[in-house]
Amino acid sequence: MDRITSLKDILAQDPNNAFARYSLGMEYSSRGEIDTALQEFSTLLSAHPDYTNGYFMAAQTLARVDRNEEARKMLQDGLESARRTGNRHAESEMQAMLDELG
């Protein structure tokens, strides 16, 4: 069974499983299925707005396909989440990426 099938099985049993949803987005992103990956990240962040890594990975996915304006918005939202949750490491990484994108 491949990872996507396994993750979908987990989500069928527990649709609110944040880690499985994040992992599914990551798996689609790594396969180049950008729109599907972004939909998974969107679903994740709608249900778990403080799953900070979701913003960063969504922004990286967007930047990879030159959707830089959307990536900047995602990073700004992610920075707010990182500040709310006190996640200084994620805040630093996202700020660095935002600075790179200009």
C-alpha positions in Angstrom: 0.0 0.0 0.0 1.4 3.4 -0.9 1.7 6.3 1.5 -1.2 8.3 0.0 -3.5 5.3 0.3 -2.4 4.7 3.9 -2.9 8.4 4.8 -6.3 8.4 3.2 -7.3 5.4 5.2 -6.3 7.1 8.4 -8.3 10.2 7.4 -11.3 8.1 6.6 -11.3 6.9 10.2 -10.3 10.2 11.7 -10.9 13.2 9.3 -9.6 15.6 11.9 -6.1 13.9 12.2 -3.9 17.0 11.6 -0.6 15.0 11.2 -2.2 12.7 8.6 -3.6 15.6 6.7 -0.3 17.5 6.8 1.5 14.3 5.6 -0.9 13.9 2.8 -0.3 17.4 1.6 3.5 16.8 1.8 3.2 13.6 -0.1 1.2 15.2 -2.9 3.6 18.1 -3.0 6.6 15.8 -3.3 4.9 14.1 -6.2 4.3 17.4 -8.0 0.6 17.4 -7.5 0.5 21.0 -6.5 -3.2 21.8 -6.6 -4.1 18.6 -4.6 -1.3 19.4 -2.1 -2.6 22.9 -1.6 -6.1 21.7 -1.1 -4.9 19.3 1.6 -3.0 22.2 3.3 -6.1 24.4 3.1 -8.2 21.7 4.7 -5.6 21.3 7.4 -5.3 25.0 8.2 -9.1 25.5 8.2 -9.5 22.9 10.9 -6.2 23.6 12.7 -5.2 27.3 12.2 -2.2 26.9 14.5 -0.6 24.0 12.7 2.2 26.3 11.9 4.2 23.9 9.7 1.3 23.7 7.3 1.7 27.3 6.4 5.4 26.9 5.7 5.0 23.8 3.6 2.1 25.4 1.6 4.3 28.4 1.0 7.2 26.3 -0.2 4.8 24.4 -2.5 3.5 27.7 -3.9 7.0 29.2 -4.3 8.2 26.1 -6.2 5.7 26.9 -9.0 6.4 30.6 -8.9 3.1 31.6 -7.2 5.1 34.0 -5.0 2.4 36.4 -4.1 0.3 33.5 -2.7 3.4 32.2 -1.0 4.0 35.5 0.7 0.4 35.6 2.0 0.8 32.1 3.3 4.0 33.0 5.1 2.4 36.1 6.6 -0.4 34.0 8.0 2.1 31.4 9.2 4.1 34.1 11.0 0.9 35.1 12.8 0.4 31.4 13.8 4.0 31.1 14.9 3.7 34.1 17.1 0.5 33.0 18.6 2.0 29.6 19.5 5.4 30.8 20.5 7.1 28.8 17.7 10.3 30.9 17.3 12.0 28.3 15.1 9.2 28.3 12.5 8.9 32.1 12.8 12.6 32.5 12.0 12.4 30.1 9.0 9.3 31.7 7.6 10.6 35.2 8.0 13.8 34.2 6.1 11.8 32.7 3.3 9.6 35.8 3.2 12.7 38.0 3.0 14.0 35.9 0.1 10.7 36.2 -1.8 10.9 40.0 -1.4 
